Amino acid sequence: MEKLYSIQEASRILGISKDTLRYYDRIGIVSPSRKDNRYRRYSKDDLIDLMNIQIMQYADFSLDEIRGTLSIRKMENIDPVHYEEVSAFLDAKNAETRKKIAHLEKVSQLLNIAAETLRNFNVESDQRLAKIVREIYKDIRRNEPENFKGGCDDHQG
């Protein structure tokens, strides 16, 4: 017989509050079984779903997106088109994540250069910093405004 876990055990094992587990049950993301006493009992599959939820939340999935992604495991006789839709969604989410990673790498580079510029201030390091700022600004705004073109290049300290 499969081991079932109480809400307290599931909370302790996964580091998720009992209130959060109750909320997930209430909105139908994870629905543990219940005994005659109505206590929630979490299966190994429920714990795996909860781990997946934590991972997806860390990856900025909304609860609706998580519900849609997890629901595929519970469905029977799924139309292959549905698999394709979910796969396309996950591909798009991955592309969005990679874009964020690239942006954060640029921000990290900016912070490193800014710190180095302040440690050893000179015109060359200031211009390099200005170039990185403009690149990140372009990423954020997608189009550099005309009045920004002179920007920090004109700044000589």
N, CA, C and O atoms as a GROMACS GRO file, in nm:
protein
  628
    1MET      N    1   0.084  -0.118   0.000
    1MET     CA    2   0.000   0.000   0.000
    1MET      C    3   0.089   0.125   0.000
    1MET      O    4   0.189   0.132   0.072
    2GLU      N    5   0.052   0.221  -0.080
    2GLU     CA    6   0.130   0.345  -0.094
    2GLU      C    7   0.122   0.428   0.034
    2GLU      O    8   0.016   0.443   0.094
    3LYS      N    9   0.237   0.482   0.073
    3LYS     CA   10   0.240   0.570   0.190
    3LYS      C   11   0.173   0.701   0.156
    3LYS      O   12   0.196   0.758   0.049
    4LEU      N   13   0.090   0.749   0.246
    4LEU     CA   14   0.027   0.880   0.233
    4LEU      C   15   0.080   0.969   0.344
    4LEU      O   16   0.110   0.923   0.454
    5TYR      N   17   0.090   1.096   0.313
    5TYR     CA   18   0.148   1.193   0.406
    5TYR      C   19   0.042   1.290   0.454
    5TYR      O   20  -0.044   1.333   0.376
    6SER      N   21   0.047   1.324   0.580
    6SER     CA   22  -0.044   1.425   0.635
    6SER      C   23  -0.003   1.562   0.583
    6SER      O   24   0.106   1.579   0.528
    7ILE      N   25  -0.090   1.659   0.601
    7ILE     CA   26  -0.058   1.795   0.558
    7ILE      C   27   0.065   1.846   0.632
    7ILE      O   28   0.148   1.918   0.575
    8GLN      N   29   0.078   1.809   0.760
    8GLN     CA   30   0.194   1.850   0.838
    8GLN      C   31   0.322   1.789   0.782
    8GLN      O   32   0.424   1.857   0.771
    9GLU      N   33   0.317   1.660   0.747
    9GLU     CA   34   0.435   1.595   0.691
    9GLU      C   35   0.472   1.655   0.555
    9GLU      O   36   0.589   1.682   0.529
   10ALA      N   37   0.372   1.676   0.470
   10ALA     CA   38   0.398   1.734   0.338
   10ALA      C   39   0.458   1.874   0.353
   10ALA      O   40   0.551   1.910   0.282
   11SER      N   41   0.404   1.951   0.446
   11SER     CA   42   0.454   2.085   0.472
   11SER      C   43   0.601   2.082   0.516
   11SER      O   44   0.683   2.160   0.467
   12ARG      N   45   0.632   1.992   0.605
   12ARG     CA   46   0.768   1.980   0.657
   12ARG      C   47   0.865   1.931   0.550
   12ARG      O   48   0.974   1.985   0.535
   13ILE      N   49   0.825   1.829   0.476
   13ILE     CA   50   0.911   1.770   0.372
   13ILE      C   51   0.944   1.872   0.264
   13ILE      O   52   1.059   1.882   0.221
   14LEU      N   53   0.845   1.948   0.220
   14LEU     CA   54   0.862   2.037   0.106
   14LEU      C   55   0.888   2.183   0.142
   14LEU      O   56   0.923   2.264   0.056
   15GLY      N   57   0.871   2.217   0.270
   15GLY     CA   58   0.892   2.356   0.309
   15GLY      C   59   0.783   2.449   0.258
   15GLY      O   60   0.808   2.566   0.230
   16ILE      N   61   0.662   2.396   0.245
   16ILE     CA   62   0.546   2.474   0.201
   16ILE      C   63   0.452   2.485   0.321
   16ILE      O   64   0.426   2.387   0.390
   17SER      N   65   0.403   2.604   0.344
   17SER     CA   66   0.315   2.621   0.461
   17SER      C   67   0.186   2.541   0.444
   17SER      O   68   0.141   2.514   0.332
   18LYS      N   69   0.128   2.503   0.554
   18LYS     CA   70   0.000   2.430   0.550
   18LYS      C   71  -0.109   2.516   0.487
   18LYS      O   72  -0.195   2.464   0.416
   19ASP      N   73  -0.107   2.646   0.512
   19ASP     CA   74  -0.206   2.735   0.450
   19ASP      C   75  -0.194   2.733   0.298
   19ASP      O   76  -0.295   2.733   0.227
   20THR      N   77  -0.071   2.731   0.247
   20THR     CA   78  -0.050   2.724   0.102
   20THR      C   79  -0.101   2.592   0.047
   20THR      O   80  -0.164   2.590  -0.058
   21LEU      N   81  -0.075   2.482   0.118
   21LEU     CA   82  -0.124   2.352   0.073
   21LEU      C   83  -0.277   2.350   0.070
   21LEU      O   84  -0.337   2.297  -0.024
   22ARG      N   85  -0.339   2.408   0.171
   22ARG     CA   86  -0.486   2.417   0.172
   22ARG      C   87  -0.536   2.502   0.056
   22ARG      O   88  -0.637   2.468  -0.008
   23TYR      N   89  -0.467   2.611   0.027
   23TYR     CA   90  -0.505   2.698  -0.084
   23TYR      C   91  -0.495   2.624  -0.217
   23TYR      O   92  -0.586   2.633  -0.300
   24TYR      N   93  -0.386   2.550  -0.238
   24TYR     CA   94  -0.371   2.473  -0.362
   24TYR      C   95  -0.485   2.372  -0.377
   24TYR      O   96  -0.535   2.351  -0.487
   25ASP      N   97  -0.525   2.311  -0.267
   25ASP     CA   98  -0.638   2.218  -0.269
   25ASP      C   99  -0.766   2.293  -0.305
   25ASP      O  100  -0.845   2.246  -0.388
   26ARG      N  101  -0.787   2.406  -0.243
   26ARG     CA  102  -0.910   2.484  -0.265
   26ARG      C  103  -0.923   2.529  -0.412
   26ARG      O  104  -1.033   2.529  -0.466
   27ILE      N  105  -0.811   2.567  -0.475
   27ILE     CA  106  -0.819   2.612  -0.614
   27ILE      C  107  -0.798   2.499  -0.714
   27ILE      O  108  -0.804   2.521  -0.835
   28GLY      N  109  -0.775   2.378  -0.666
   28GLY     CA  110  -0.771   2.262  -0.752
   28GLY      C  111  -0.639   2.234  -0.822
   28GLY      O  112  -0.636   2.161  -0.921
   29ILE      N  113  -0.531   2.291  -0.772
   29ILE     CA  114  -0.400   2.262  -0.834
   29ILE      C  115  -0.351   2.125  -0.788
   29ILE      O  116  -0.307   2.045  -0.870
   30VAL      N  117  -0.358   2.098  -0.660
   30VAL     CA  118  -0.325   1.967  -0.604
   30VAL      C  119  -0.440   1.929  -0.512
   30VAL      O  120  -0.475   2.002  -0.420
   31SER      N  121  -0.499   1.815  -0.541
   31SER     CA  122  -0.614   1.770  -0.463
   31SER      C  123  -0.582   1.637  -0.396
   31SER      O  124  -0.602   1.531  -0.455
   32PRO      N  125  -0.532   1.643  -0.274
   32PRO     CA  126  -0.498   1.519  -0.204
   32PRO      C  127  -0.624   1.439  -0.172
   32PRO      O  128  -0.735   1.493  -0.169
   33SER      N  129  -0.604   1.311  -0.148
   33SER     CA  130  -0.718   1.228  -0.108
   33SER      C  131  -0.755   1.262   0.035
   33SER      O  132  -0.680   1.327   0.108
   34ARG      N  133  -0.874   1.218   0.072
   34ARG     CA  134  -0.921   1.242   0.210
   34ARG      C  135  -0.977   1.112   0.265
   34ARG      O  136  -1.046   1.038   0.195
   35LYS      N  137  -0.947   1.088   0.389
   35LYS     CA  138  -1.002   0.973   0.459
   35LYS      C  139  -1.138   1.008   0.515
   35LYS      O  140  -1.187   1.119   0.494
   36ASP      N  141  -1.199   0.916   0.585
   36ASP     CA  142  -1.330   0.940   0.647
   36ASP      C  143  -1.328   1.061   0.741
   36ASP      O  144  -1.430   1.129   0.757
   37ASN      N  145  -1.213   1.086   0.802
   37ASN     CA  146  -1.202   1.199   0.894
   37ASN      C  147  -1.183   1.333   0.820
   37ASN      O  148  -1.172   1.437   0.884
   38ARG      N  149  -1.180   1.329   0.686
   38ARG     CA  150  -1.168   1.447   0.598
   38ARG      C  151  -1.029   1.510   0.599
   38ARG      O  152  -1.009   1.616   0.539
   39TYR      N  153  -0.931   1.446   0.667
   39TYR     CA  154  -0.796   1.499   0.666
   39TYR      C  155  -0.732   1.476   0.529
   39TYR      O  156  -0.751   1.371   0.468
   40ARG      N  157  -0.657   1.573   0.484
   40ARG     CA  158  -0.586   1.560   0.356
   40ARG      C  159  -0.474   1.458   0.372
   40ARG      O  160  -0.402   1.457   0.471
   41ARG      N  161  -0.461   1.372   0.268
   41ARG     CA  162  -0.354   1.273   0.266
   41ARG      C  163  -0.284   1.285   0.130
   41ARG      O  164  -0.347   1.263   0.027
   42TYR      N  165  -0.157   1.318   0.132
   42TYR     CA  166  -0.080   1.344   0.011
   42TYR      C  167  -0.005   1.218  -0.033
   42TYR      O  168   0.065   1.156   0.047
   43SER      N  169  -0.021   1.182  -0.159
   43SER     CA  170   0.051   1.068  -0.215
   43SER      C  171   0.189   1.115  -0.264
   43SER      O  172   0.220   1.234  -0.263
   44LYS      N  173   0.269   1.018  -0.305
   44LYS     CA  174   0.400   1.050  -0.362
   44LYS      C  175   0.381   1.138  -0.487
   44LYS      O  176   0.456   1.233  -0.507
   45ASP      N  177   0.283   1.106  -0.570
   45ASP     CA  178   0.255   1.187  -0.689
   45ASP      C  179   0.215   1.330  -0.652
   45ASP      O  180   0.254   1.425  -0.720
   46ASP      N  181   0.138   1.344  -0.545
   46ASP     CA  182   0.101   1.478  -0.498
   46ASP      C  183   0.226   1.557  -0.458
   46ASP      O  184   0.239   1.675  -0.490
   47LEU      N  185   0.319   1.490  -0.388
   47LEU     CA  186   0.442   1.557  -0.347
   47LEU      C  187   0.525   1.599  -0.469
   47LEU      O  188   0.584   1.706  -0.470
   48ILE      N  189   0.528   1.513  -0.571
   48ILE     CA  190   0.600   1.547  -0.694
   48ILE      C  191   0.533   1.667  -0.762
   48ILE      O  192   0.601   1.757  -0.811
   49ASP      N  193   0.400   1.667  -0.766
   49ASP     CA  194   0.329   1.783  -0.822
   49ASP      C  195   0.363   1.910  -0.745
   49ASP      O  196   0.384   2.016  -0.805
   50LEU      N  197   0.369   1.900  -0.613
   50LEU     CA  198   0.403   2.016  -0.531
   50LEU      C  199   0.546   2.064  -0.556
   50LEU      O  200   0.573   2.184  -0.555
   51MET      N  201   0.636   1.971  -0.579
   51MET     CA  202   0.774   2.009  -0.615
   51MET      C  203   0.774   2.082  -0.749
   51MET      O  204   0.840   2.184  -0.765
   52ASN      N  205   0.698   2.028  -0.845
   52ASN     CA  206   0.687   2.093  -0.976
   52ASN      C  207   0.629   2.233  -0.963
   52ASN      O  208   0.673   2.325  -1.032
   53ILE      N  209   0.530   2.249  -0.876
   53ILE     CA  210   0.469   2.380  -0.854
   53ILE      C  211   0.574   2.478  -0.804
   53ILE      O  212   0.582   2.591  -0.852
   54GLN      N  213   0.654   2.435  -0.707
   54GLN     CA  214   0.757   2.523  -0.654
   54GLN      C  215   0.857   2.563  -0.763
   54GLN      O  216   0.897   2.679  -0.771
   55ILE      N  217   0.895   2.468  -0.845
   55ILE     CA  218   0.989   2.497  -0.954
   55ILE      C  219   0.926   2.595  -1.053
   55ILE      O  220   0.991   2.691  -1.094
   56MET      N  221   0.801   2.571  -1.091
   56MET     CA  222   0.735   2.659  -1.187
   56MET      C  223   0.713   2.798  -1.129
   56MET      O  224   0.724   2.897  -1.201
   57GLN      N  225   0.682   2.807  -1.000
   57GLN     CA  226   0.668   2.940  -0.938
   57GLN      C  227   0.802   3.012  -0.939
   57GLN      O  228   0.807   3.133  -0.964
   58TYR      N  229   0.908   2.941  -0.913
   58TYR     CA  230   1.041   3.000  -0.917
   58TYR      C  231   1.073   3.051  -1.057
   58TYR      O  232   1.147   3.148  -1.074
   59ALA      N  233   1.015   2.984  -1.158
   59ALA     CA  234   1.035   3.024  -1.298
   59ALA      C  235   0.930   3.125  -1.344
   59ALA      O  236   0.914   3.147  -1.464
   60ASP      N  237   0.859   3.185  -1.250
   60ASP     CA  238   0.761   3.291  -1.278
   60ASP      C  239   0.636   3.244  -1.351
   60ASP      O  240   0.574   3.322  -1.423
   61PHE      N  241   0.597   3.118  -1.334
   61PHE     CA  242   0.468   3.073  -1.386
   61PHE      C  243   0.360   3.126  -1.294
   61PHE      O  244   0.378   3.129  -1.172
   62SER      N  245   0.248   3.168  -1.351
   62SER     CA  246   0.133   3.206  -1.268
   62SER      C  247   0.064   3.078  -1.221
   62SER      O  248   0.089   2.970  -1.275
   63LEU      N  249  -0.022   3.090  -1.121
   63LEU     CA  250  -0.095   2.972  -1.074
   63LEU      C  251  -0.185   2.915  -1.183
   63LEU      O  252  -0.201   2.794  -1.192
   64ASP      N  253  -0.243   3.001  -1.267
   64ASP     CA  254  -0.324   2.951  -1.379
   64ASP      C  255  -0.239   2.873  -1.478
   64ASP      O  256  -0.282   2.769  -1.528
   65GLU      N  257  -0.118   2.923  -1.507
   65GLU     CA  258  -0.028   2.852  -1.597
   65GLU      C  259   0.012   2.718  -1.536
   65GLU      O  260   0.020   2.617  -1.607
   66ILE      N  261   0.037   2.717  -1.408
   66ILE     CA  262   0.073   2.593  -1.339
   66ILE      C  263  -0.042   2.494  -1.345
   66ILE      O  264  -0.022   2.376  -1.375
   67ARG      N  265  -0.161   2.542  -1.317
   67ARG     CA  266  -0.279   2.454  -1.320
   67ARG      C  267  -0.293   2.390  -1.458
   67ARG      O  268  -0.316   2.269  -1.470
   68GLY      N  269  -0.280   2.471  -1.562
   68GLY     CA  270  -0.292   2.419  -1.699
   68GLY      C  271  -0.185   2.318  -1.733
   68GLY      O  272  -0.212   2.219  -1.801
   69THR      N  273  -0.064   2.343  -1.687
   69THR     CA  274   0.046   2.251  -1.715
   69THR      C  275   0.031   2.121  -1.639
   69THR      O  276   0.055   2.014  -1.695
   70LEU      N  277  -0.008   2.128  -1.512
   70LEU     CA  278  -0.021   2.007  -1.431
   70LEU      C  279  -0.145   1.925  -1.469
   70LEU      O  280  -0.148   1.804  -1.449
   71SER      N  281  -0.247   1.991  -1.521
   71SER     CA  282  -0.372   1.922  -1.551
   71SER      C  283  -0.352   1.813  -1.656
   71SER      O  284  -0.430   1.718  -1.662
   72ILE      N  285  -0.251   1.827  -1.739
   72ILE     CA  286  -0.228   1.728  -1.845
   72ILE      C  287  -0.200   1.589  -1.786
   72ILE      O  288  -0.234   1.489  -1.849
   73ARG      N  289  -0.140   1.583  -1.668
   73ARG     CA  290  -0.112   1.453  -1.604
   73ARG      C  291  -0.239   1.384  -1.560
   73ARG      O  292  -0.244   1.261  -1.553
   74LYS      N  293  -0.342   1.461  -1.530
   74LYS     CA  294  -0.464   1.404  -1.474
   74LYS      C  295  -0.568   1.370  -1.581
   74LYS      O  296  -0.670   1.308  -1.551
   75MET      N  297  -0.541   1.411  -1.703
   75MET     CA  298  -0.639   1.390  -1.811
   75MET      C  299  -0.620   1.252  -1.874
   75MET      O  300  -0.509   1.198  -1.880
   76GLU      N  301  -0.730   1.197  -1.919
   76GLU     CA  302  -0.724   1.070  -1.993
   76GLU      C  303  -0.766   1.098  -2.136
   76GLU      O  304  -0.842   1.191  -2.162
   77ASN      N  305  -0.716   1.018  -2.230
   77ASN     CA  306  -0.750   1.031  -2.370
   77ASN      C  307  -0.730   1.174  -2.420
   77ASN      O  308  -0.821   1.238  -2.473
   78ILE      N  309  -0.609   1.223  -2.402
   78ILE     CA  310  -0.578   1.361  -2.439
   78ILE      C  311  -0.555   1.369  -2.590
   78ILE      O  312  -0.487   1.286  -2.649
   79ASP      N  313  -0.614   1.469  -2.648
   79ASP     CA  314  -0.595   1.498  -2.790
   79ASP      C  315  -0.449   1.540  -2.810
   79ASP      O  316  -0.399   1.626  -2.737
   80PRO      N  317  -0.380   1.481  -2.908
   80PRO     CA  318  -0.240   1.519  -2.933
   80PRO      C  319  -0.221   1.669  -2.957
   80PRO      O  320  -0.113   1.723  -2.931
   81VAL      N  321  -0.324   1.736  -3.004
   81VAL     CA  322  -0.316   1.881  -3.024
   81VAL      C  323  -0.292   1.950  -2.890
   81VAL      O  324  -0.219   2.049  -2.883
   82HIS      N  325  -0.354   1.898  -2.785
   82HIS     CA  326  -0.335   1.957  -2.652
   82HIS      C  327  -0.189   1.945  -2.608
   82HIS      O  328  -0.134   2.039  -2.551
   83TYR      N  329  -0.128   1.829  -2.635
   83TYR     CA  330   0.015   1.814  -2.604
   83TYR      C  331   0.097   1.919  -2.676
   83TYR      O  332   0.188   1.979  -2.619
   84GLU      N  333   0.064   1.942  -2.803
   84GLU     CA  334   0.136   2.042  -2.882
   84GLU      C  335   0.118   2.181  -2.825
   84GLU      O  336   0.213   2.260  -2.821
   85GLU      N  337  -0.003   2.213  -2.782
   85GLU     CA  338  -0.030   2.346  -2.724
   85GLU      C  339   0.051   2.365  -2.596
   85GLU      O  340   0.111   2.471  -2.576
   86VAL      N  341   0.052   2.264  -2.511
   86VAL     CA  342   0.127   2.274  -2.386
   86VAL      C  343   0.277   2.282  -2.416
   86VAL      O  344   0.349   2.359  -2.352
   87SER      N  345   0.324   2.202  -2.512
   87SER     CA  346   0.466   2.206  -2.550
   87SER      C  347   0.504   2.344  -2.604
   87SER      O  348   0.609   2.397  -2.570
   88ALA      N  349   0.418   2.402  -2.687
   88ALA     CA  350   0.444   2.535  -2.742
   88ALA      C  351   0.447   2.639  -2.630
   88ALA      O  352   0.531   2.729  -2.631
   89PHE      N  353   0.356   2.626  -2.534
   89PHE     CA  354   0.356   2.718  -2.419
   89PHE      C  355   0.487   2.706  -2.342
   89PHE      O  356   0.547   2.808  -2.306
   90LEU      N  357   0.531   2.583  -2.315
   90LEU     CA  358   0.654   2.563  -2.240
   90LEU      C  359   0.775   2.615  -2.318
   90LEU      O  360   0.867   2.671  -2.258
   91ASP      N  361   0.775   2.598  -2.449
   91ASP     CA  362   0.883   2.653  -2.532
   91ASP      C  363   0.886   2.805  -2.522
   91ASP      O  364   0.993   2.865  -2.510
   92ALA      N  365   0.769   2.867  -2.526
   92ALA     CA  366   0.760   3.014  -2.515
   92ALA      C  367   0.808   3.060  -2.378
   92ALA      O  368   0.878   3.160  -2.366
   93LYS      N  369   0.769   2.987  -2.275
   93LYS     CA  370   0.810   3.022  -2.139
   93LYS      C  371   0.962   3.008  -2.125
   93LYS      O  372   1.027   3.090  -2.060
   94ASN      N  373   1.018   2.906  -2.187
   94ASN     CA  374   1.163   2.886  -2.184
   94ASN      C  375   1.234   3.000  -2.257
   94ASN      O  376   1.336   3.050  -2.210
   95ALA      N  377   1.182   3.040  -2.372
   95ALA     CA  378   1.241   3.151  -2.447
   95ALA      C  379   1.237   3.280  -2.364
   95ALA      O  380   1.334   3.356  -2.362
   96GLU      N  381   1.126   3.302  -2.296
   96GLU     CA  382   1.112   3.419  -2.209
   96GLU      C  383   1.215   3.414  -2.095
   96GLU      O  384   1.275   3.516  -2.060
   97THR      N  385   1.235   3.296  -2.038
   97THR     CA  386   1.331   3.279  -1.930
   97THR      C  387   1.472   3.305  -1.980
   97THR      O  388   1.551   3.372  -1.912
   98ARG      N  389   1.506   3.253  -2.097
   98ARG     CA  390   1.640   3.275  -2.153
   98ARG      C  391   1.664   3.423  -2.181
   98ARG      O  392   1.775   3.473  -2.164
   99LYS      N  393   1.559   3.492  -2.224
   99LYS     CA  394   1.570   3.636  -2.249
   99LYS      C  395   1.598   3.710  -2.118
   99LYS      O  396   1.681   3.802  -2.114
  100LYS      N  397   1.530   3.670  -2.011
  100LYS     CA  398   1.555   3.731  -1.880
  100LYS      C  399   1.697   3.703  -1.833
  100LYS      O  400   1.762   3.791  -1.777
  101ILE      N  401   1.744   3.581  -1.856
  101ILE     CA  402   1.880   3.545  -1.816
  101ILE      C  403   1.981   3.633  -1.889
  101ILE      O  404   2.074   3.685  -1.828
  102ALA      N  405   1.962   3.650  -2.020
  102ALA     CA  406   2.053   3.733  -2.098
  102ALA      C  407   2.052   3.877  -2.045
  102ALA      O  408   2.157   3.941  -2.033
  103HIS      N  409   1.934   3.926  -2.013
  103HIS     CA  410   1.924   4.063  -1.960
  103HIS      C  411   1.995   4.072  -1.825
  103HIS      O  412   2.070   4.167  -1.801
  104LEU      N  413   1.972   3.976  -1.737
  104LEU     CA  414   2.035   3.978  -1.606
  104LEU      C  415   2.187   3.966  -1.616
  104LEU      O  416   2.260   4.024  -1.535
  105GLU      N  417   2.236   3.893  -1.716
  105GLU     CA  418   2.381   3.885  -1.738
  105GLU      C  419   2.436   4.022  -1.775
  105GLU      O  420   2.545   4.060  -1.731
  106LYS      N  421   2.362   4.096  -1.858
  106LYS     CA  422   2.405   4.231  -1.894
  106LYS      C  423   2.401   4.323  -1.772
  106LYS      O  424   2.492   4.405  -1.753
  107VAL      N  425   2.298   4.310  -1.689
  107VAL     CA  426   2.290   4.391  -1.568
  107VAL      C  427   2.408   4.358  -1.476
  107VAL      O  428   2.467   4.449  -1.418
  108SER      N  429   2.441   4.232  -1.463
  108SER     CA  430   2.555   4.191  -1.382
  108SER      C  431   2.683   4.251  -1.436
  108SER      O  432   2.768   4.299  -1.360
  109GLN      N  433   2.698   4.249  -1.568
  109GLN     CA  434   2.815   4.310  -1.631
  109GLN      C  435   2.818   4.460  -1.600
  109GLN      O  436   2.924   4.515  -1.569
  110LEU      N  437   2.704   4.526  -1.610
  110LEU     CA  438   2.695   4.668  -1.579
  110LEU      C  439   2.740   4.695  -1.435
  110LEU      O  440   2.817   4.788  -1.410
  111LEU      N  441   2.692   4.615  -1.341
  111LEU     CA  442   2.728   4.636  -1.201
  111LEU      C  443   2.878   4.617  -1.180
  111LEU      O  444   2.941   4.692  -1.105
  112ASN      N  445   2.935   4.516  -1.244
  112ASN     CA  446   3.080   4.494  -1.233
  112ASN      C  447   3.158   4.612  -1.289
  112ASN      O  448   3.254   4.659  -1.228
  113ILE      N  449   3.116   4.660  -1.407
  113ILE     CA  450   3.186   4.772  -1.469
  113ILE      C  451   3.167   4.900  -1.388
  113ILE      O  452   3.261   4.978  -1.373
  114ALA      N  453   3.047   4.920  -1.336
  114ALA     CA  454   3.023   5.040  -1.253
  114ALA      C  455   3.112   5.038  -1.130
  114ALA      O  456   3.170   5.140  -1.094
  115ALA      N  457   3.124   4.924  -1.065
  115ALA     CA  458   3.209   4.914  -0.946
  115ALA      C  459   3.356   4.938  -0.985
  115ALA      O  460   3.427   5.010  -0.914
  116GLU      N  461   3.400   4.880  -1.094
  116GLU     CA  462   3.538   4.898  -1.139
  116GLU      C  463   3.563   5.043  -1.180
  116GLU      O  464   3.669   5.099  -1.152
  117THR      N  465   3.464   5.105  -1.246
  117THR     CA  466   3.477   5.246  -1.286
  117THR      C  467   3.496   5.333  -1.163
  117THR      O  468   3.578   5.425  -1.164
  118LEU      N  469   3.422   5.306  -1.059
  118LEU     CA  470   3.433   5.386  -0.937
  118LEU      C  471   3.565   5.360  -0.864
  118LEU      O  472   3.619   5.451  -0.800
  119ARG      N  473   3.618   5.238  -0.874
  119ARG     CA  474   3.746   5.207  -0.809
  119ARG      C  475   3.862   5.276  -0.878
  119ARG      O  476   3.958   5.319  -0.813
  120ASN      N  477   3.853   5.287  -1.012
  120ASN     CA  478   3.965   5.340  -1.090
  120ASN      C  479   3.908   5.431  -1.198
  120ASN      O  480   3.915   5.400  -1.317
  121PHE      N  481   3.853   5.544  -1.154
  121PHE     CA  482   3.780   5.631  -1.247
  121PHE      C  483   3.873   5.694  -1.349
  121PHE      O  484   3.975   5.754  -1.316
  122ASN      N  485   3.832   5.678  -1.478
  122ASN     CA  486   3.897   5.748  -1.588
  122ASN      C  487   3.798   5.758  -1.704
  122ASN      O  488   3.692   5.695  -1.700
  123VAL      N  489   3.831   5.836  -1.805
  123VAL     CA  490   3.740   5.862  -1.916
  123VAL      C  491   3.706   5.733  -1.990
  123VAL      O  492   3.591   5.711  -2.027
  124GLU      N  493   3.805   5.648  -2.012
  124GLU     CA  494   3.782   5.523  -2.086
  124GLU      C  495   3.684   5.432  -2.013
  124GLU      O  496   3.592   5.378  -2.074
  125SER      N  497   3.702   5.415  -1.884
  125SER     CA  498   3.611   5.328  -1.808
  125SER      C  499   3.472   5.389  -1.799
  125SER      O  500   3.372   5.317  -1.799
  126ASP      N  501   3.465   5.522  -1.792
  126ASP     CA  502   3.335   5.591  -1.790
  126ASP      C  503   3.262   5.571  -1.922
  126ASP      O  504   3.141   5.550  -1.923
  127GLN      N  505   3.335   5.577  -2.033
  127GLN     CA  506   3.273   5.556  -2.164
  127GLN      C  507   3.227   5.412  -2.183
  127GLN      O  508   3.122   5.386  -2.242
  128ARG      N  509   3.305   5.318  -2.132
  128ARG     CA  510   3.265   5.176  -2.139
  128ARG      C  511   3.138   5.154  -2.058
  128ARG      O  512   3.048   5.081  -2.101
  129LEU      N  513   3.130   5.217  -1.941
  129LEU     CA  514   3.010   5.209  -1.858
  129LEU      C  515   2.890   5.269  -1.932
  129LEU      O  516   2.782   5.212  -1.931
  130ALA      N  517   2.909   5.382  -1.995
  130ALA     CA  518   2.800   5.447  -2.070
  130ALA      C  519   2.751   5.358  -2.183
  130ALA      O  520   2.630   5.352  -2.210
  131LYS      N  521   2.842   5.289  -2.250
  131LYS     CA  522   2.804   5.198  -2.359
  131LYS      C  523   2.715   5.085  -2.307
  131LYS      O  524   2.613   5.053  -2.368
  132ILE      N  525   2.753   5.025  -2.197
  132ILE     CA  526   2.674   4.916  -2.138
  132ILE      C  527   2.537   4.967  -2.095
  132ILE      O  528   2.436   4.900  -2.117
  133VAL      N  529   2.533   5.086  -2.034
  133VAL     CA  530   2.405   5.144  -1.992
  133VAL      C  531   2.313   5.159  -2.113
  133VAL      O  532   2.195   5.126  -2.106
  134ARG      N  533   2.367   5.209  -2.224
  134ARG     CA  534   2.284   5.227  -2.345
  134ARG      C  535   2.234   5.093  -2.398
  134ARG      O  536   2.119   5.083  -2.442
  135GLU      N  537   2.318   4.991  -2.396
  135GLU     CA  538   2.277   4.858  -2.444
  135GLU      C  539   2.162   4.803  -2.360
  135GLU      O  540   2.064   4.750  -2.414
  136ILE      N  541   2.174   4.816  -2.231
  136ILE     CA  542   2.068   4.767  -2.143
  136ILE      C  543   1.942   4.850  -2.162
  136ILE      O  544   1.831   4.797  -2.163
  137TYR      N  545   1.959   4.979  -2.177
  137TYR     CA  546   1.844   5.067  -2.201
  137TYR      C  547   1.772   5.026  -2.330
  137TYR      O  548   1.649   5.022  -2.334
  138LYS      N  549   1.848   4.995  -2.434
  138LYS     CA  550   1.788   4.950  -2.560
  138LYS      C  551   1.709   4.821  -2.539
  138LYS      O  552   1.599   4.804  -2.592
  139ASP      N  553   1.766   4.729  -2.461
  139ASP     CA  554   1.695   4.604  -2.433
  139ASP      C  555   1.562   4.630  -2.363
  139ASP      O  556   1.461   4.566  -2.393
  140ILE      N  557   1.563   4.725  -2.271
  140ILE     CA  558   1.442   4.754  -2.196
  140ILE      C  559   1.340   4.825  -2.283
  140ILE      O  560   1.222   4.790  -2.282
  141ARG      N  561   1.384   4.922  -2.358
  141ARG     CA  562   1.292   5.006  -2.437
  141ARG      C  563   1.274   4.960  -2.581
  141ARG      O  564   1.184   5.006  -2.650
  142ARG      N  565   1.360   4.869  -2.626
  142ARG     CA  566   1.355   4.815  -2.762
  142ARG      C  567   1.397   4.914  -2.870
  142ARG      O  568   1.448   4.872  -2.974
  143ASN      N  569   1.378   5.042  -2.849
  143ASN     CA  570   1.422   5.144  -2.945
  143ASN      C  571   1.482   5.260  -2.867
  143ASN      O  572   1.420   5.315  -2.776
  144GLU      N  573   1.603   5.295  -2.904
  144GLU     CA  574   1.669   5.405  -2.835
  144GLU      C  575   1.610   5.538  -2.882
  144GLU      O  576   1.614   5.567  -3.002
  145PRO      N  577   1.557   5.619  -2.792
  145PRO     CA  578   1.503   5.749  -2.832
  145PRO      C  579   1.613   5.839  -2.890
  145PRO      O  580   1.729   5.831  -2.849
  146GLU      N  581   1.574   5.924  -2.983
  146GLU     CA  582   1.669   6.014  -3.048
  146GLU      C  583   1.740   6.104  -2.948
  146GLU      O  584   1.861   6.125  -2.958
  147ASN      N  585   1.667   6.158  -2.851
  147ASN     CA  586   1.728   6.251  -2.758
  147ASN      C  587   1.824   6.183  -2.660
  147ASN      O  588   1.887   6.252  -2.579
  148PHE      N  589   1.836   6.053  -2.665
  148PHE     CA  590   1.926   5.981  -2.576
  148PHE      C  591   2.059   5.952  -2.644
  148PHE      O  592   2.155   5.916  -2.576
  149LYS      N  593   2.067   5.967  -2.776
  149LYS     CA  594   2.184   5.926  -2.852
  149LYS      C  595   2.315   5.985  -2.799
  149LYS      O  596   2.416   5.915  -2.794
  150GLY      N  597   2.313   6.112  -2.760
  150GLY     CA  598   2.434   6.171  -2.703
  150GLY      C  599   2.464   6.110  -2.569
  150GLY      O  600   2.578   6.075  -2.540
  151GLY      N  601   2.364   6.096  -2.490
  151GLY     CA  602   2.368   6.027  -2.362
  151GLY      C  603   2.492   6.051  -2.282
  151GLY      O  604   2.538   6.164  -2.266
  152CYS      N  605   2.545   5.944  -2.231
  152CYS     CA  606   2.657   5.951  -2.137
  152CYS      C  607   2.791   5.970  -2.207
  152CYS      O  608   2.891   5.999  -2.141
  153ASP      N  609   2.794   5.956  -2.342
  153ASP     CA  610   2.921   5.975  -2.411
  153ASP      C  611   2.974   6.116  -2.391
  153ASP      O  612   3.095   6.138  -2.388
  154ASP      N  613   2.884   6.211  -2.376
  154ASP     CA  614   2.924   6.350  -2.360
  154ASP      C  615   2.974   6.378  -2.219
  154ASP      O  616   3.037   6.481  -2.195
  155HIS      N  617   2.946   6.288  -2.128
  155HIS     CA  618   2.986   6.307  -1.989
  155HIS      C  619   3.135   6.274  -1.973
  155HIS      O  620   3.179   6.164  -2.007
  156GLN      N  621   3.209   6.367  -1.923
  156GLN     CA  622   3.352   6.344  -1.906
  156GLN      C  623   3.393   6.337  -1.760
  156GLN      O  624   3.511   6.322  -1.728
  157GLY      N  625   3.296   6.348  -1.671
  157GLY     CA  626   3.328   6.336  -1.530
  157GLY      C  627   3.359   6.469  -1.473
  157GLY      O  628   3.388   6.480  -1.354
   0.00000   0.00000   0.00000
